[in-house]
């Protein structure tokens, strides 16, 4: 099953091998500080809910130009929260991003159920969707929340085995309550990364349309950029 990300599919894969930067909550006087995860260059700040959690940048998927994942070990399967950033492009706004994502998810045979929600994240009542995706006889619960931050569509995604969802609900609530999305400290860098990402993806996908059409919220892909 490929790692779950933006909407052409959900993928589940080892997180640890992908980490470029990591922060882990541990015991001792520095525990509070170690739980703070800050990427000011991309305007992301969150707080890990407790011991066992780690966070770091992972390869961006689809046409996202940046992805930050927080995860903890769980014998039942992946338990994670990922923030994806992609160029706003012609998608326009968060409700439109969700509508396109919903359409793509509903086309998948492995999606068992899908419901639309409104979730408060980063101080905003944002459009969201909840779905169950079945793979190998196991159900995985996915929530995607769509927010607009200036020229960036932010997709905040939680993933857990459906059987573990109630047990991890408090941790997800803590992560979402701590999440802050603000303007990046270096907007030029963010734009350059987005442009570079589009240049890498468009030739591989054989597309002729411009990067401004950003499909990331509409077409989930695995971390290698291959459609799921």
Buried (B, 14 or more C-beta within 10 A) or exposed (E): BBBBBBBBBBBBBEBEEBBEEEBBBEEEEEEEEBBBBEBEBBBBBBBBBEEBBBBBBBBBBBBBBBBBBBBBEBEBBBBBBBBBBBBBBEBEBBEBBBBBBBEBBEEBEBBEEBEEEEBEBBEBEBBBBBBBBBBEEBBBBBBBBBBBBEEBBBBBBBBBBBEBBEEBEEBBEBBBEBBEBEEBEBBEEBBEBBEEBBEEBBEEBEBEEEBEBBBBBBBBBBBEBBEB
